[in-house]
């Protein structure tokens, strides 16, 4: 039995533009795309480990023998890939949108050395959440991230879609990842990290790659 789910990125939510857009497209064809909430227990107290547990709980609630076709955006792309790596018998395909690999290499430069040092020293740092509110996120998010691999090894056919103008997660990382793995395909689109301008193409590719052939989802 096949189930479908989308995993949102950092500072996002199940109401993300990409997730809801794809969910509507899937629903129009009678297929349910489950939109998971990775902000566990909250955005302020988010960890990679808790985000992975959200996917584990979704699987536990699904019928026995369920296999997943997962979509993940940015941090959600890392979570989808890592969960598949940990559960290779439970995942059939992965669609990764500007996957947020190599967090520890990227974030100190993105945030700036001074802000990064203050976050560690003070234990919290403000980020805008999905609703534009400034929320103090704990440093334990980083400590927990350090306990996980920066580059999960995906065990199944994987399609990466990455914007050529992405300044949050550089395209070169996805190029290198796909080039060294025969079962990973990379599609580059003329867009930024949000991929909003490429949503029609992304949705079309998502439907074609993830498929919609499981009548049990209808």
Helices and strands as residue ranges (DSSP letters): E 2-7, H 17-28, E 33-36, H 48-61, E 67-73, H 75-86, E 91-97, H 103-111, H 113-122, E 124-128, E 134-138, H 140-145, E 157-163, H 171-179, E 184-189, G 196-198, H 199-210, G 215-217
